[in-house]
Amino acid sequence: MTSQDLKNRLTALCPQTYELAAPRGATRYIVIHEYGRAGVSGSDTTALTLPKVQLDVVTQNLSDPLPDQVADLLGTLYLPFEIVEVGYDDEYAAMRCIIQLVVV
């Protein structure tokens, strides 16, 4: 899977999925961006360099299911991930869930 494949799957889940930043005034969206590379070795000693990706899932409602839906999607795609932070973000004036993963 590539970062673009992941973006396409996220867009199917939430049409307001953007790269790098959301447009001003958006209130419920996902932002995807690459922030580095990770080196991994397979069981056959094949070395790969894979993109590290951060997802910012932003909502205006505490009970919005979007963060859980994103986590469920990543699980169905067998992409291990880490939820780094969940909470109200003053800069975004919204709830923000930060998810980091390596796209395999």
C-alpha positions as CSV (number, residue, x, y, z in Angstrom):
1,M,0.0,0.0,0.0
2,T,1.2,3.5,-0.8
3,S,0.4,6.8,1.0
4,Q,-1.8,7.6,-2.0
5,D,-3.7,4.3,-1.6
6,L,-4.2,5.1,2.1
7,K,-5.4,8.6,1.2
8,N,-7.9,7.1,-1.3
9,R,-9.3,4.8,1.4
10,L,-9.5,7.6,3.9
11,T,-11.3,9.8,1.3
12,A,-13.9,7.0,0.8
13,L,-14.5,7.1,4.6
14,C,-14.5,10.9,4.9
15,P,-14.6,12.9,1.6
16,Q,-13.1,15.8,3.5
17,T,-9.6,14.3,3.5
18,Y,-6.7,16.6,2.6
19,E,-2.9,16.5,2.3
20,L,-0.9,18.7,4.5
21,A,-3.7,21.0,5.7
22,A,-7.5,21.5,5.5
23,P,-9.1,24.6,4.1
24,R,-10.0,27.4,6.4
25,G,-13.4,26.9,8.0
26,A,-13.4,23.1,7.7
27,T,-14.9,21.5,10.8
28,R,-14.8,17.7,10.3
29,Y,-11.9,16.3,8.3
30,I,-8.8,14.2,8.0
31,V,-5.4,15.5,7.1
32,I,-2.7,13.1,5.9
33,H,1.0,13.9,5.6
34,E,4.3,12.1,5.4
35,Y,6.8,13.2,8.0
36,G,9.8,10.9,7.5
37,R,10.9,7.4,6.6
38,A,11.3,4.2,8.6
39,G,13.8,1.4,7.8
40,V,12.4,-2.1,8.3
41,S,13.8,-5.6,7.6
42,G,11.6,-8.4,6.4
43,S,11.9,-12.0,7.6
44,D,13.9,-12.8,4.4
45,T,16.4,-9.9,5.3
46,T,15.0,-7.6,2.7
47,A,15.5,-4.0,3.8
48,L,12.8,-1.5,3.0
49,T,12.4,2.2,3.6
50,L,8.7,3.0,4.2
51,P,6.9,6.4,4.7
52,K,5.9,7.5,8.2
53,V,2.5,9.1,8.0
54,Q,0.6,11.2,10.4
55,L,-3.2,11.6,10.4
56,D,-5.0,14.4,12.1
57,V,-8.6,13.6,12.6
58,V,-10.5,16.8,13.5
59,T,-14.1,16.9,14.7
60,Q,-16.4,19.4,16.4
61,N,-18.3,16.8,18.5
62,L,-17.1,14.7,21.4
63,S,-19.2,11.8,20.3
64,D,-18.2,11.9,16.6
65,P,-17.4,8.4,15.4
66,L,-14.8,9.5,12.8
67,P,-11.6,8.8,14.9
68,D,-12.9,5.3,15.7
69,Q,-13.8,4.7,12.1
70,V,-10.3,5.7,11.0
71,A,-8.8,3.3,13.6
72,D,-11.1,0.5,12.4
73,L,-10.1,1.2,8.8
74,L,-6.4,1.0,9.6
75,G,-7.1,-2.3,11.4
76,T,-8.8,-3.8,8.4
77,L,-5.9,-2.7,6.3
78,Y,-3.5,-4.4,8.8
79,L,-1.6,-1.2,9.3
80,P,-0.2,-0.9,12.8
81,F,-0.7,2.6,14.2
82,E,-0.3,4.6,17.4
83,I,-2.8,7.2,18.7
84,V,-0.4,9.8,19.9
85,E,-2.9,12.3,21.3
86,V,-6.7,12.9,21.6
87,G,-8.1,16.1,23.0
88,Y,-9.3,19.6,22.5
89,D,-6.8,21.6,20.4
90,D,-6.9,25.4,20.9
91,E,-5.2,26.0,17.6
92,Y,-7.8,24.0,15.7
93,A,-10.7,25.0,18.0
94,A,-11.8,21.4,17.7
95,M,-11.2,17.9,19.0
96,R,-8.0,16.5,17.4
97,C,-6.9,12.9,17.2
98,I,-3.3,12.4,16.1
99,I,-2.5,9.0,14.6
100,Q,0.9,7.9,13.5
101,L,1.8,4.9,11.4
102,V,4.2,3.4,8.9
103,V,2.6,2.6,5.5
104,V,3.5,-0.9,4.7
